[in-house]
Amino acid sequence: MATLIDANALRAARHPEKRERPDTPVQRKPDWIRVKAPSGTGYEATRAIVRDKGLVTVCEEAACPNIGECWTKSHATFMILGEVCTRACSFCNVATGLPGPLDASEPSRVADAVAAMGLAHVVITSVDRDDLEDGGAAHFVETIGSIRAASPHTSIEVLTPDFLRKAGAAEQVIDAGPDVFNHNLETVPRLYLSIRPGARYYHSLRLLERVKERNPRVFTKSGLMVGLGESKSEIMQVMDDMRSASVDFLTIGQYLQPTRKHAAVERFVPPEEFAAFKAIAEAKGFLLAAASPLTRSSYHADEDFAQLRAARLASAD
């Protein structure tokens, strides 16, 4: 019988000092959320490259349940700008605090890893860096440039912070020419104060809209978590808001509570509801929609990018 593991156990193994106390109550997850423990030569090869280059991945830091599948296929989402975030979103497992200085060698090390892994498509994300004048935008630009030089055939997807109150920062990243610009709205406006208190819903929505205004050829993408107490009508409204901002690709996945200190799961959404979300999103005009309990922003990102290009060509006919 296959071994099953809670995704948070992966982070606990890497950071034993952050393990929860034995008496911490944990809400039992339904069978459709549970995943196989990571193993195999592909997984170990990816892990070795990440360690050798001294890189951080959101796969580990956010305790992604899909790490075993993705790393086995040599897919990893690199997290730049350090591993300490200046915000404390109640859904996120990334450490919060005062970050250290930027590592000037990080962009080239990411590029070296992309080349070593032979990636056809790579996703680059980051922590929030409200302490920096440009929110880390120039570091994104340098990382994109380094990847282009080291692996010119690799398509690049960025999953950026909101660059709140950082004039001109998002424009720097847009002008660097990523193939996909992703910024997650995460949840419905009503829940922002409790779930994403450092962000502003309409600022994030406007960021996605600005990408399209500045470079219509860049695919835009955004994601939602469900199971936090949102209503169906609120999800439908967010979909409409995204389409008004010309967002091309929507992802919807189940929120999983990382620790007892994070926001509670209000409901585990069954797979058939995700299938309905996908159908509705497609009917609303998204080029692509991915919705399932285990869907995450960069899950199957390489395959999704190929589908996005095909959908754009089909819509142009």
C-alpha positions in Angstrom: 0.0 0.0 0.0 1.3 3.5 -0.9 2.5 5.6 2.0 0.4 8.7 2.5 1.6 11.9 4.1 0.2 15.3 5.2 1.9 18.0 3.2 2.8 19.9 6.3 5.0 17.0 7.5 7.4 17.9 4.6 8.0 21.3 6.1 8.3 19.9 9.6 11.0 17.5 8.4 13.0 20.4 6.9 12.4 22.8 9.9 12.1 20.5 13.0 12.2 23.6 15.3 8.8 24.6 13.8 6.9 21.3 14.4 3.6 21.7 16.1 3.1 20.5 19.7 1.8 16.8 20.0 -1.5 18.0 21.4 -2.3 20.4 18.6 -5.7 19.5 17.2 -5.6 18.8 13.4 -8.7 18.6 11.3 -8.8 15.4 9.4 -8.5 15.8 5.7 -10.7 13.9 3.3 -9.2 11.2 1.2 -9.1 13.3 -2.0 -6.6 15.7 -0.3 -4.1 13.1 0.8 -1.0 12.6 -1.3 1.9 10.1 -1.6 5.1 10.7 0.2 7.8 12.0 -2.1 10.4 9.5 -3.3 12.3 8.2 -6.3 15.3 9.2 -8.3 13.6 12.2 -10.1 12.6 13.7 -6.7 16.1 13.2 -5.3 17.7 14.6 -8.4 15.6 17.8 -8.2 16.3 18.1 -4.4 20.0 17.7 -5.0 20.1 20.6 -7.6 18.1 22.8 -5.3 20.4 22.1 -2.4 23.6 22.4 -4.5 22.6 25.8 -5.8 21.5 27.0 -2.3 18.1 27.9 -3.5 14.7 28.3 -1.8 11.5 26.8 -3.3 8.0 27.7 -2.5 7.3 24.0 -2.8 9.0 23.5 0.5 8.4 26.8 2.2 4.6 26.7 1.6 4.4 23.0 2.3 2.8 22.3 -1.1 1.0 18.9 -1.2 2.2 18.4 -4.8 5.9 18.5 -4.2 6.4 14.8 -4.7 4.7 14.7 -8.1 6.3 17.9 -9.3 9.9 17.3 -8.1 9.7 13.7 -9.6 9.1 15.4 -12.9 11.9 17.9 -12.4 9.6 20.8 -11.8 10.2 23.3 -9.0 9.0 26.8 -8.3 11.9 28.9 -7.2 11.3 31.6 -4.5 13.6 34.6 -4.7 14.3 37.6 -2.5 15.0 35.4 0.5 12.8 33.1 2.6 11.5 35.7 5.1 8.4 37.7 4.2 7.5 41.2 5.5 3.8 40.3 5.7 1.9 37.9 7.9 -1.0 36.5 5.8 -3.1 34.1 7.8 -3.1 31.4 5.2 0.6 31.3 4.4 3.3 29.1 5.9 6.3 31.2 4.8 8.2 32.7 7.7 7.4 36.3 8.7 10.0 38.8 10.0 12.7 41.2 9.0 14.4 39.9 5.8 18.2 40.0 5.3 19.9 41.8 2.4 19.4 40.7 -1.1 21.8 38.0 -2.4 23.3 39.4 -5.6 24.2 35.9 -6.8 20.7 34.5 -6.5 19.5 35.3 -10.1 22.5 33.5 -11.7 22.1 30.5 -9.3 18.4 30.2 -10.2 19.4 30.4 -13.9 22.0 27.7 -13.4 19.4 25.4 -11.8 16.9 26.0 -14.6 19.6 25.0 -17.1 20.7 22.0 -15.1 17.1 20.7 -14.8 16.5 21.3 -18.5 13.2 23.1 -17.8 11.0 24.0 -20.7 9.0 26.3 -18.4 9.9 27.8 -15.0 7.9 29.6 -12.3 9.6 32.3 -10.3 7.9 33.6 -7.2 9.0 35.5 -4.1 8.2 36.6 -0.6 6.8 40.2 -0.1 9.6 42.7 0.4 7.9 45.8 1.7 11.3 46.9 3.1 12.7 47.4 -0.4 12.1 50.6 -2.3 11.0 48.7 -5.4 9.6 45.7 -3.5 12.2 43.5 -5.2 11.2 44.3 -8.8 14.7 44.8 -10.0 15.7 41.4 -8.6 12.9 39.8 -10.6 14.1 41.6 -13.7 17.7 40.3 -13.1 16.5 36.8 -12.6 14.4 36.8 -15.8 17.5 38.1 -17.7 19.8 35.5 -16.2 17.4 32.7 -17.1 17.0 34.0 -20.7 20.8 34.0 -21.0 21.4 30.5 -19.5 18.4 28.8 -21.0 16.9 30.8 -23.9 14.3 28.3 -24.9 12.7 28.2 -21.4 9.4 30.1 -21.0 9.2 32.1 -17.8 6.3 32.6 -15.5 6.5 35.0 -12.6 4.2 34.9 -9.6 4.8 38.3 -8.0 3.9 40.3 -4.9 1.5 43.1 -5.3 4.2 45.8 -5.1 1.8 47.9 -2.9 2.9 51.5 -2.8 6.0 50.9 -5.0 5.6 53.3 -7.9 6.9 51.8 -11.2 7.9 48.5 -9.7 5.4 46.3 -11.5 6.2 48.0 -14.7 9.8 47.0 -14.4 8.8 43.3 -14.2 6.2 43.6 -17.0 8.8 45.2 -19.3 11.3 42.4 -18.6 8.9 40.3 -20.8 7.9 37.2 -18.8 5.7 34.8 -20.8 3.1 34.6 -17.9 2.5 37.2 -15.2 0.7 35.7 -12.3 -0.5 37.5 -9.2 -3.0 35.7 -6.9 -6.0 37.5 -5.5 -6.2 34.5 -3.1 -9.7 35.1 -1.7 -12.8 37.2 -1.9 -12.8 40.9 -0.9 -14.8 40.3 2.3 -12.1 38.1 3.7 -9.1 40.3 2.9 -8.9 41.9 6.3 -8.5 38.5 8.1 -6.8 36.4 5.4 -4.6 38.9 3.5 -4.5 42.0 5.8 -1.4 43.6 4.2 -2.9 43.6 0.7 -5.8 45.5 -1.0 -8.1 43.6 -3.3 -8.6 46.3 -5.9 -4.9 47.1 -6.0 -4.2 43.5 -6.8 -6.9 43.5 -9.4 -5.6 46.7 -11.0 -2.1 45.2 -11.1 -3.3 42.4 -13.3 -5.2 44.9 -15.5 -2.0 47.0 -15.9 -0.1 44.0 -17.2 -2.5 43.7 -20.1 -2.5 47.4 -20.7 1.3 47.6 -20.9 1.9 44.3 -22.8 -1.2 42.6 -24.2 0.9 39.6 -25.4 1.8 38.6 -21.8 -0.6 35.9 -20.4 -2.1 37.0 -17.1 -3.0 34.5 -14.4 -4.5 34.6 -10.9 -5.6 32.1 -8.3 -8.2 31.6 -5.5 -8.3 29.4 -2.5 -11.6 28.1 -1.4 -12.8 26.6 1.9 -12.2 29.8 3.9 -15.9 30.7 4.3 -16.5 32.4 1.0 -19.9 32.1 -0.7 -20.5 30.8 -4.3 -21.8 34.2 -5.3 -18.6 35.9 -4.0 -16.5 33.5 -6.1 -18.6 34.3 -9.1 -18.0 38.0 -8.5 -14.3 37.6 -8.3 -14.4 35.6 -11.6 -16.2 38.5 -13.2 -13.7 41.0 -11.7 -10.8 39.0 -13.2 -12.4 38.9 -16.6 -13.0 42.6 -16.5 -9.3 42.9 -15.9 -8.7 40.6 -18.9 -7.1 37.8 -16.8 -6.5 34.8 -19.1 -6.0 32.0 -16.6 -7.7 31.2 -13.3 -6.6 28.6 -10.8 -8.8 27.5 -7.9 -7.6 25.1 -5.1 -8.6 24.0 -1.6 -7.1 26.0 1.2 -5.2 23.8 3.7 -4.4 25.1 7.2 -0.6 24.9 7.6 -0.5 25.1 11.5 -2.9 25.8 14.4 -1.8 29.5 14.2 -3.2 29.9 10.7 -6.7 30.5 9.5 -9.0 27.5 10.0 -10.4 25.5 7.1 -14.2 26.3 7.1 -15.0 23.6 4.6 -13.4 20.9 2.5 -14.9 21.5 -1.0 -15.7 18.3 -2.8 -14.2 17.6 -6.3 -17.5 17.9 -8.1 -17.8 21.6 -7.0 -14.3 22.2 -8.4 -15.5 20.7 -11.7 -18.4 23.1 -11.6 -16.1 26.1 -10.9 -13.9 25.1 -13.9 -17.0 24.9 -16.2 -18.3 28.3 -15.0 -14.9 29.9 -15.5 -14.6 28.6 -19.0 -18.1 29.9 -19.8 -17.1 33.3 -18.5 -14.4 33.5 -21.1 -11.1 32.6 -19.4 -8.6 31.1 -21.9 -7.9 28.4 -19.3 -9.2 27.4 -15.9 -7.7 24.8 -13.5 -9.8 23.8 -10.5 -9.3 20.9 -8.2 -8.6 20.3 -4.5 -4.9 20.1 -5.1 -4.6 22.8 -7.7 -1.9 25.4 -6.9 -0.6 28.3 -8.9 2.3 26.5 -10.4 0.9 23.0 -10.5 1.3 21.6 -14.1 2.4 25.1 -15.1 4.4 23.8 -18.1 1.4 21.9 -19.5 -0.9 24.8 -18.8 1.4 27.2 -20.7 1.2 25.0 -23.8 -2.6 25.0 -23.5 -2.7 28.8 -23.1 -0.8 29.3 -26.3 -3.0 26.8 -28.1 -6.1 28.5 -26.8 -4.9 32.0 -27.9 -4.2 30.7 -31.4 -7.7 29.0 -31.5 -9.4 32.2 -30.4 -7.6 34.2 -33.0 -8.9 32.0 -35.9 
